[in-house]
């Protein structure tokens, strides 16, 4: 298992021109990949370093598939671009002019970055936080577009490609199996899905700009002045800005920790607050507003948890040959698609 000592940390800090002596450190996040094989050298470790005479520093160690020094460097530079344009993000430290530095430490090759630790992490979302998050995202989008910022890699929430919010693949790849179980229901659902995706795809050829890519509660903090700041650019990449705004809005409304108990009203209120905050800085066009309900319906019907992860997900129902439950699942998907919300309801 990848491990650190204070001596290791002191050496790294010196490389980043941080000369104060560290007093202690603690782990904020760890992903070990030994489960992929006992000889795996993949790791992601984030530690907080405390000092007696200066504010804490966060050091990130990474060795993950398809993550290169160049990618991490670009993500850090994007964060620094936002910082220089007035967005509250942690200050990133440089070593010989670079943010991302390769190390061989305790038998592991890792990419290392260092940044200031930010107090005030957001733990739960309410309407006020959602409004501020939408406002913050719009400001970041405006900067990316104005400064023509690009990272030349995809992000998590592209509805036409890779995304972590909805998954049509289980539905599509098991077409014959599902049609055999409920032919009319499957065909109806597929037809509606295809028509909605066609409407969503109208923005697919728009320019893509750099986005943070994961503006969730655990990546947000409240500054001393009461403003909202953002950290963790691990998932940043390029996206159509409307797609990023729409997907992040639904992410905020459905998959965060919340101050209020779960209810349909809470989801709508959080979503509306986020979109209203976004529009205060970057208004949606009429076409975007009219298209959003179709994307929202797709996200609701094919939400990734329902397809692959949650108890009773469609993938597991197929494997277990639970035909009655498969029919009920398809019916719920169809009904979600038909329950098309009007823009004025979603936007408030």
C-alpha positions in Angstrom: 0.0 0.0 0.0 1.2 3.5 -0.9 2.3 5.3 2.3 3.9 8.6 3.2 6.2 9.9 6.0 6.8 13.4 7.3 10.3 13.2 5.8 8.8 12.4 2.4 6.3 15.3 2.8 9.0 17.7 3.8 11.0 16.9 0.7 8.0 17.4 -1.5 7.1 20.7 0.2 10.6 22.0 -0.3 10.3 21.2 -4.1 7.2 23.4 -4.2 9.0 26.2 -2.3 7.1 25.6 0.9 9.9 25.8 3.5 7.9 25.7 6.8 8.3 22.5 8.8 5.2 20.2 8.7 3.8 19.2 12.1 1.4 16.4 11.1 -0.7 15.1 8.2 -4.0 13.3 7.7 -5.6 11.5 4.8 -8.6 13.3 3.2 -9.2 10.7 0.5 -7.6 7.4 -0.6 -8.3 5.1 -3.4 -6.2 2.0 -3.5 -6.2 -0.3 -6.5 -4.7 -3.5 -5.0 -8.1 -5.0 -5.7 -7.1 -4.9 -9.3 -4.2 -7.1 -8.4 -1.8 -7.3 -5.5 1.0 -5.9 -7.6 -1.1 -2.9 -8.8 0.7 0.4 -8.4 -2.3 2.5 -9.1 -3.3 4.9 -6.3 -5.0 8.2 -5.6 -4.2 9.7 -2.2 -5.0 13.2 -1.0 -3.5 14.4 2.3 -3.8 17.5 4.4 -0.5 18.8 5.9 -0.7 20.9 9.1 1.9 23.4 10.3 2.5 25.4 13.4 3.2 28.7 11.6 1.3 28.7 8.4 -2.1 27.5 6.9 -2.5 23.9 5.9 -1.5 22.5 2.5 -3.1 19.7 0.4 -0.9 17.3 -1.5 -2.4 15.0 -4.1 -0.7 11.8 -5.3 -2.0 10.1 -8.4 -1.2 7.0 -10.5 -4.3 6.1 -12.4 -5.1 4.6 -15.8 -5.1 7.2 -18.6 -4.1 10.0 -16.3 -0.8 11.6 -17.4 1.4 14.4 -16.1 0.2 16.5 -19.0 -3.4 16.0 -18.1 -2.9 17.0 -14.5 -0.8 20.0 -15.5 -3.6 21.2 -17.8 -6.2 20.8 -15.1 -4.2 22.8 -12.6 -3.5 25.5 -15.2 -7.2 25.7 -15.9 -7.9 26.2 -12.1 -5.3 28.9 -12.0 -6.9 30.6 -15.0 -10.2 30.7 -13.1 -8.4 32.0 -10.0 -6.8 34.8 -12.0 -10.2 35.8 -13.3 -11.8 36.1 -9.9 -13.1 32.6 -9.1 -12.3 31.4 -5.6 -10.1 28.3 -6.0 -7.2 27.1 -3.9 -3.8 28.5 -4.8 -1.8 25.9 -6.7 2.0 25.8 -6.0 4.6 25.4 -8.7 7.9 23.5 -8.8 10.3 24.8 -11.5 7.3 26.5 -13.2 5.1 23.3 -13.2 2.1 22.4 -11.2 2.3 18.6 -11.7 5.6 16.9 -10.8 6.5 13.2 -11.3 7.9 11.3 -8.3 9.0 7.8 -7.5 8.1 7.3 -3.8 8.2 4.1 -1.8 8.0 1.9 -4.9 5.3 3.9 -6.6 5.4 6.3 -9.6 3.0 9.1 -8.8 2.1 12.6 -10.1 2.1 15.1 -7.3 0.5 18.5 -6.9 0.3 20.9 -3.9 -2.4 23.5 -3.1 -3.7 25.5 -0.2 -6.3 23.8 2.0 -9.7 25.6 2.0 -11.9 25.7 5.1 -15.7 25.8 4.9 -16.4 22.7 2.8 -20.1 22.5 1.8 -21.6 19.5 3.5 -25.2 19.7 2.3 -27.2 21.6 -0.3 -30.2 23.8 0.1 -31.9 26.3 -2.3 -29.5 29.1 -1.3 -26.5 26.9 -2.0 -28.0 25.7 -5.2 -28.5 29.3 -6.4 -24.9 30.2 -5.5 -23.6 27.0 -7.3 -25.5 27.9 -10.5 -24.2 31.4 -10.3 -20.6 30.2 -9.8 -20.8 27.7 -12.7 -22.1 30.4 -15.0 -19.2 32.7 -14.1 -16.8 29.9 -14.8 -18.5 29.2 -18.2 -18.2 32.9 -19.1 -14.5 32.9 -18.3 -13.9 29.7 -20.3 -15.7 31.1 -23.3 -14.2 34.6 -23.1 -10.7 33.4 -22.6 -11.1 30.5 -25.1 -10.0 27.9 -22.6 -9.7 24.3 -23.7 -8.3 21.1 -22.1 -8.8 18.8 -25.2 -10.3 15.9 -23.2 -13.8 14.8 -22.4 -15.5 15.3 -19.1 -18.0 13.2 -17.0 -21.3 14.8 -18.0 -21.5 14.8 -21.8 -25.1 13.6 -22.6 -24.0 12.6 -26.1 -21.0 10.6 -24.9 -19.4 9.7 -21.6 -21.5 10.7 -18.6 -22.0 9.5 -15.1 -25.7 10.5 -14.7 -27.6 8.4 -17.1 -26.9 5.2 -19.0 -28.9 4.1 -22.1 -26.5 1.2 -22.8 -28.3 -1.4 -20.7 -31.6 -0.6 -22.4 -30.0 -0.6 -25.9 -27.7 -3.6 -25.6 -30.4 -5.9 -24.2 -32.9 -4.9 -26.9 -33.9 -8.4 -28.0 -34.1 -9.7 -24.4 -36.3 -6.7 -23.4 -38.5 -6.8 -26.5 -39.2 -10.5 -25.9 -40.4 -9.7 -22.4 -42.5 -6.6 -23.3 -42.4 -5.9 -27.0 -44.9 -3.1 -27.3 -43.6 -1.4 -24.1 -40.0 -1.6 -25.2 -40.8 -0.3 -28.7 -42.8 2.7 -27.3 -40.0 3.6 -24.8 -37.3 3.3 -27.5 -39.2 5.5 -29.9 -39.7 8.2 -27.3 -36.1 8.0 -26.2 -34.8 8.3 -29.8 -36.9 11.4 -30.4 -35.8 13.1 -27.2 -32.1 12.3 -27.9 -32.5 13.8 -31.4 -33.8 17.0 -29.8 -30.9 17.1 -27.3 -28.3 16.5 -30.0 -29.1 19.8 -31.7 -26.4 21.4 -29.6 -23.8 18.7 -30.3 -21.8 20.7 -32.8 -21.4 23.8 -30.6 -17.9 24.7 -29.4 -16.6 22.9 -26.3 -14.8 24.8 -23.6 -13.0 23.9 -20.4 -15.3 23.1 -17.4 -14.6 21.9 -13.9 -16.8 18.9 -14.6 -17.9 17.9 -11.0 -19.3 20.9 -9.2 -20.7 18.8 -6.4 -21.2 19.7 -2.7 -18.0 18.0 -1.6 -16.0 20.1 -4.0 -17.4 23.4 -2.9 -16.5 25.7 0.1 -17.7 28.9 1.6 -15.0 31.6 1.7 -14.5 34.0 4.7 -16.5 36.7 2.7 -19.4 34.3 2.3 -18.8 33.6 -1.4 -18.8 30.1 -2.9 -15.5 28.6 -4.0 -14.6 25.4 -5.9 -11.7 22.9 -5.7 -10.9 19.5 -7.2 -10.4 19.7 -10.9 -9.8 16.0 -11.2 -12.7 15.6 -13.6 -12.3 18.8 -15.6 -12.3 18.6 -19.4 -14.2 20.2 -22.4 -17.9 20.2 -22.8 -20.7 22.1 -24.6 -21.5 24.7 -22.0 -25.3 24.2 -22.2 -24.8 20.5 -21.7 -22.5 21.1 -18.7 -25.0 23.5 -17.1 -28.0 21.2 -17.6 -26.3 18.1 -16.4 -24.7 19.8 -13.4 -28.1 21.3 -12.5 -29.8 17.8 -12.4 -26.7 16.4 -10.5 -27.2 19.2 -7.9 -30.9 18.4 -7.6 -30.8 14.6 -7.4 -27.4 13.3 -6.1 -26.2 15.6 -3.3 -26.5 15.5 0.4 -29.4 17.8 1.4 -30.5 19.8 4.4 -34.2 18.9 3.7 -35.8 15.5 3.6 -36.4 13.9 0.2 -39.5 15.0 -1.7 -40.4 15.9 -5.3 -40.8 19.5 -4.2 -37.2 19.6 -2.9 -35.8 18.3 -6.2 -37.8 20.9 -8.2 -36.9 23.7 -5.8 -33.1 22.8 -5.8 -33.2 22.5 -9.6 -35.0 25.8 -10.1 -32.7 27.6 -7.7 -29.6 26.3 -9.5 -31.0 27.3 -12.9 -32.1 30.7 -11.6 -28.6 31.4 -10.2 -27.0 30.3 -13.5 -29.3 32.6 -15.5 -28.4 35.6 -13.3 -24.9 35.4 -14.9 -25.5 33.6 -18.2 -29.1 33.5 -19.5 -30.3 30.5 -21.4 -31.6 30.9 -24.9 -35.2 30.1 -25.8 -34.0 27.0 -27.6 -32.0 25.8 -24.6 -34.9 26.4 -22.2 -37.2 24.4 -24.5 -34.7 21.6 -24.9 -33.9 21.2 -21.2 -37.2 19.2 -20.3 -36.2 16.5 -22.8 -32.8 16.1 -21.3 -34.3 16.1 -17.8 -36.7 13.4 -18.8 -33.9 11.3 -20.3 -31.9 11.7 -17.1 -34.8 10.7 -15.0 -35.8 7.7 -17.0 -32.3 6.3 -17.6 -30.6 7.5 -14.4 -27.5 5.4 -13.9 -28.4 4.1 -10.5 -31.7 2.6 -11.9 -29.8 1.1 -14.8 -26.7 -0.4 -13.1 -26.1 0.4 -9.4 -29.2 0.6 -7.2 -31.0 -2.4 -5.7 -33.3 -3.8 -8.3 -31.5 -2.1 -11.2 -32.4 -3.1 -14.8 -29.1 -4.9 -15.4 -29.6 -7.1 -12.4 -33.3 -7.8 -13.2 -32.2 -9.1 -16.7 -29.5 -11.3 -15.2 -31.9 -12.8 -12.7 -34.7 -13.3 -15.4 -37.2 -11.3 -13.3 -39.6 -10.7 -16.1 -42.5 -9.2 -14.1 -40.0 -6.7 -12.5 -38.5 -6.0 -15.9 -41.9 -5.0 -17.2 -42.5 -2.7 -14.3 -39.1 -1.1 -14.8 -39.8 -0.5 -18.4 -43.2 1.0 -17.6 -41.6 3.4 -15.1 -39.0 4.4 -17.7 -41.8 5.0 -20.2 -43.8 7.0 -17.8 -40.8 9.2 -16.8 -40.3 10.0 -20.5 -44.0 10.9 -20.9 -44.0 13.1 -17.8 -42.4 15.9 -19.7 -42.2 19.0 -17.5 -42.8 22.5 -19.0 -39.8 24.9 -19.0 -41.6 27.4 -16.8 -42.0 24.7 -14.1 -38.4 23.6 -14.2 -36.9 27.1 -14.4 -39.3 28.7 -11.9 
